[in-house]
């Protein structure tokens, strides 16, 4: 994938799409990154992330006080941003 992540632009995009406050978005993204960092790579060096497992992981963090729909909306908005900017995609 190409493109370069602009964290401020990403944050603004997610806040605009979800209406969640920026601190909540940053918290969700922080836990998402921790989950991804602990995920195993396949033989090609790719990391396959199960969205349900990711959602459950984030919701299980003691400092996350958001409901499932809000966390899911944040993750979906992030993926939408990354796909529009050529940084991510879904595997079939």
Buried (B, 14 or more C-beta within 10 A) or exposed (E): EEEEEEEEEBBBBBBEBBEBEEEBBBBBBBBBEEBEEEBEEEEEEEEEBEEEEBBEBBBEBEEBEBEEEBBBBBBBBBBBBBBEBEBBEEEE
